[in-house]
């Protein structure tokens, strides 16, 4: 799943509520603490919360209780130009 696809799962208007942490995408839709994709006014579903979780008042194990539904895809690395093109005149 790309970050753009993750953003579509914001828990609003009937969408599932997904959050990403450390490359894993969790479905938090069933949690009463994530109603409409909002977590106590501090976080919104559809986002990568890896950094935010580092300062959360609870441990990472709390988010890991939710089902993993996908993994975040790494963006393609920039393509390197081959030496062949360098030597062509």
C-alpha positions as CSV (number, residue, x, y, z in Angstrom):
1,X,0.0,0.0,0.0
2,X,1.3,3.4,-0.8
3,X,1.0,6.4,1.5
4,X,-1.6,7.9,-0.9
5,X,-3.7,4.7,-0.7
6,X,-3.3,4.8,3.1
7,X,-4.6,8.4,3.2
8,X,-7.9,7.1,1.6
9,X,-8.5,5.0,4.7
10,X,-9.1,7.9,7.1
11,X,-12.2,6.4,8.9
12,X,-14.5,9.1,7.5
13,X,-17.6,8.7,5.4
14,X,-17.8,4.9,5.8
15,X,-14.1,4.4,5.0
16,X,-12.0,1.9,7.0
17,X,-9.6,3.5,9.6
18,X,-6.0,2.4,8.9
19,X,-2.8,3.7,10.4
20,X,0.8,2.8,9.6
21,X,3.5,2.1,12.1
22,X,7.0,0.9,11.2
23,X,5.9,0.0,7.7
24,X,2.9,-2.1,8.8
25,X,-0.7,-1.0,8.2
26,X,-3.2,-1.7,11.0
27,X,-7.0,-1.7,10.8
28,X,-8.2,0.3,13.8
29,X,-11.8,0.6,12.5
30,X,-13.3,-1.5,15.3
31,X,-11.8,0.4,18.1
32,X,-14.1,2.8,20.0
33,X,-11.0,5.0,20.5
34,X,-10.8,5.6,16.7
35,X,-14.4,6.7,15.9
36,X,-14.6,8.4,12.5
37,X,-10.8,7.9,12.2
38,X,-10.0,10.3,15.0
39,X,-8.0,9.2,18.0
40,X,-8.9,11.4,21.0
41,X,-8.4,14.5,18.9
42,X,-4.6,13.8,18.7
43,X,-4.3,11.6,15.6
44,X,-6.2,10.9,12.4
45,X,-6.4,7.6,10.6
46,X,-5.0,7.4,7.1
47,X,-1.5,8.4,8.2
48,X,1.9,7.0,9.1
49,X,2.0,7.4,12.9
50,X,5.5,5.9,13.4
51,X,7.0,9.1,14.9
52,X,3.9,10.0,16.9
53,X,3.8,6.6,18.5
54,X,7.3,7.1,19.9
55,X,5.9,9.8,22.2
56,X,2.5,8.2,22.8
57,X,1.5,7.6,26.4
58,X,1.1,3.9,25.7
59,X,3.5,1.2,24.4
60,X,3.7,0.0,20.8
61,X,2.1,-3.3,21.8
62,X,-1.3,-1.5,22.0
63,X,-1.3,-0.8,18.2
64,X,0.1,-4.2,17.5
65,X,-3.1,-5.8,18.8
66,X,-4.9,-4.7,15.7
67,X,-5.0,-6.7,12.5
68,X,-2.2,-6.0,10.0
69,X,-3.9,-5.4,6.6
70,X,-1.0,-4.3,4.4
71,X,2.6,-3.0,4.4
72,X,3.7,0.4,3.2
73,X,5.5,0.1,-0.1
74,X,8.9,1.7,-0.4
75,X,9.0,4.4,-3.1
76,X,11.1,3.3,-6.0
77,X,14.7,4.4,-5.7
78,X,15.9,6.9,-8.3
79,X,17.2,5.1,-11.4
80,X,20.9,5.3,-12.0
81,X,22.2,6.2,-15.3
82,X,24.3,3.5,-16.9
83,X,27.8,4.0,-18.0
84,X,26.7,3.1,-21.6
85,X,25.0,6.5,-22.0
86,X,28.0,8.3,-20.6
87,X,30.3,7.0,-23.3
88,X,27.9,7.6,-26.2
89,X,28.7,10.6,-28.4
